[in-house]
Amino acid sequence: MLNKIHNSIVSTLLALMDGLDSRGQVVLIGATNRIDAIDGALRRPGRCDHEFTFQLPGLDARVEILDIHTRKWKQPPVKELKLELVASCVGYCGADLKALCTEAAIHAFCEKYPQVYTSDDKFLIYVESIEVEKKHFMEAMSAITPAAHRGSVVHSRPFLLIVSPCLQSHLQNAMRVISDIFPVLEISYESSKFLMVVSGFALPLVYRPGLLLCGIEGVGLDHLGPSILHELENFHVHALGLSSLLSDPSAKTPKEALVQVILITHIPAYILLCNLYAHGTPCYHYMCPKHGNTPHDNDETTLAESMHNIYT
């Protein structure tokens, strides 16, 4: 029943949009935060064929947004606390940050005046005595779910405090490797041809560097991979795994789902192959002809034979 209603609404909307051509001077503007859920017919040429993407706020923008929502507080959070908070708020939009501040203030109020929720009496509240601390923000972060995290799986997250001392050096090494193999590319003209110029060296137009994180079970790869993506918050991340390829409702086969992910990637972007040994077989068969040499720090004898074609 719901599918019939959905199809009826889409068909009516498409018919109305196609009829606007004869009227003239009519501009149709739509907005969505779930572009993947939009019917493909709405995005064809002649309909909503011009798309503008507004990215989530970066680190500096989140600091400014947090300043806006806390500037009227009697005791706003200090600069160090703000920087620590926004570093943990990757994927938060402006509304999410506002909800975070509101929820933190509620937690601080409940701690200062718990009797308000257990009594019907009236109380004299001194707002100036309520101080929002770091623990209140942490409680608020565990209580809310950012809008961007509801429709998809979030693969990036910072180190937990308990593992950060052990893996921080490995994270820095990985980021240095990434900066070497995936630098900022500058397009220049030379003899009417496009060249990718990096530190004086010309690279091909199609440049697909890769990085393999490998190790025995229990060395912390489950923490290191998401932390690397957390450091690369300004780039688009697309995750590929057996579950995501098989669960794509718009694709008939895993190969078709893989092709769709490649087509929608923004440049520059990162593609994450989740749990490559266990679930990477479909991705491996379709992607290994496209990869060249990829940096890794391990002896070739420690890699599986199927991985040699990609990462050696």
Secondary structure as the mmCIF struct_conf table of DSSP 4:
data_model
#
loop_
_struct_conf.conf_type_id
_struct_conf.id
_struct_conf.beg_label_comp_id
_struct_conf.beg_label_asym_id
_struct_conf.beg_label_seq_id
_struct_conf.end_label_comp_id
_struct_conf.end_label_asym_id
_struct_conf.end_label_seq_id
HELX_RH_AL_P HELX_RH_AL_P1 LEU A 2 ASP A 18
TURN_TY1_P TURN_TY1_P1 GLY A 19 ARG A 23
BEND BEND1 GLN A 25 GLN A 25
BEND BEND2 ASN A 33 ASN A 33
HELX_RH_3T_P HELX_RH_3T_P1 ILE A 35 ALA A 37
BEND BEND3 ILE A 38 ILE A 38
HELX_RH_3T_P HELX_RH_3T_P2 GLY A 40 ARG A 43
BEND BEND4 ARG A 44 ARG A 44
TURN_TY1_P TURN_TY1_P2 PRO A 45 GLY A 46
BEND BEND5 ARG A 47 CYS A 48
HELX_LH_PP_P HELX_LH_PP_P1 GLN A 55 PRO A 57
HELX_RH_AL_P HELX_RH_AL_P2 LEU A 59 THR A 70
TURN_TY1_P TURN_TY1_P3 ARG A 71 LYS A 72
BEND BEND6 TRP A 73 GLN A 75
HELX_LH_PP_P HELX_LH_PP_P2 PRO A 76 VAL A 78
HELX_RH_AL_P HELX_RH_AL_P3 LYS A 79 ALA A 87
TURN_TY1_P TURN_TY1_P4 SER A 88 SER A 88
TURN_TY1_P TURN_TY1_P5 VAL A 90 GLY A 91
HELX_RH_AL_P HELX_RH_AL_P4 GLY A 94 LYS A 112
HELX_RH_3T_P HELX_RH_3T_P3 PRO A 114 TYR A 117
TURN_TY1_P TURN_TY1_P6 THR A 118 THR A 118
BEND BEND7 ASP A 121 ASP A 121
HELX_RH_3T_P HELX_RH_3T_P4 VAL A 127 SER A 129
HELX_RH_AL_P HELX_RH_AL_P5 LYS A 134 ALA A 143
HELX_RH_3T_P HELX_RH_3T_P5 ALA A 147 HIS A 149
TURN_TY1_P TURN_TY1_P7 ARG A 150 ARG A 150
BEND BEND8 GLY A 151 SER A 152
HELX_LH_PP_P HELX_LH_PP_P3 PRO A 158 LEU A 160
TURN_TY1_P TURN_TY1_P8 LEU A 161 VAL A 163
HELX_RH_AL_P HELX_RH_AL_P6 SER A 164 ILE A 181
BEND BEND9 PHE A 182 PHE A 182
STRN STRN1 GLU A 186 GLU A 190
TURN_TY1_P TURN_TY1_P9 SER A 191 SER A 192
STRN STRN2 LYS A 193 VAL A 198
TURN_TY1_P TURN_TY1_P10 SER A 199 GLY A 200
STRN STRN3 PHE A 201 LEU A 203
BEND BEND10 LEU A 205 VAL A 206
TURN_TY1_P TURN_TY1_P11 GLU A 217 GLY A 218
BEND BEND11 VAL A 219 GLY A 220
HELX_RH_AL_P HELX_RH_AL_P7 LEU A 221 GLU A 231
TURN_TY1_P TURN_TY1_P12 LEU A 232 ASN A 234
BEND BEND12 PHE A 235 PHE A 235
STRN STRN4 HIS A 236 LEU A 240
HELX_RH_AL_P HELX_RH_AL_P8 LEU A 242 SER A 247
TURN_TY1_P TURN_TY1_P13 PRO A 249 SER A 250
BEND BEND13 LYS A 252 THR A 253
HELX_RH_AL_P HELX_RH_AL_P9 PRO A 254 ILE A 264
BEND BEND14 ILE A 267 PRO A 268
STRN STRN5 ALA A 269 LEU A 273
TURN_TY1_P TURN_TY1_P14 CYS A 274 ASN A 275
HELX_RH_AL_P HELX_RH_AL_P10 LEU A 276 HIS A 279
HELX_RH_AL_P HELX_RH_AL_P11 THR A 281 MET A 287
HELX_RH_3T_P HELX_RH_3T_P6 CYS A 288 LYS A 290
BEND BEND15 ASN A 298 ASN A 298
HELX_RH_3T_P HELX_RH_3T_P7 GLU A 300 THR A 302
BEND BEND16 LEU A 303 LEU A 303
HELX_RH_AL_P HELX_RH_AL_P12 GLU A 305 TYR A 311
#
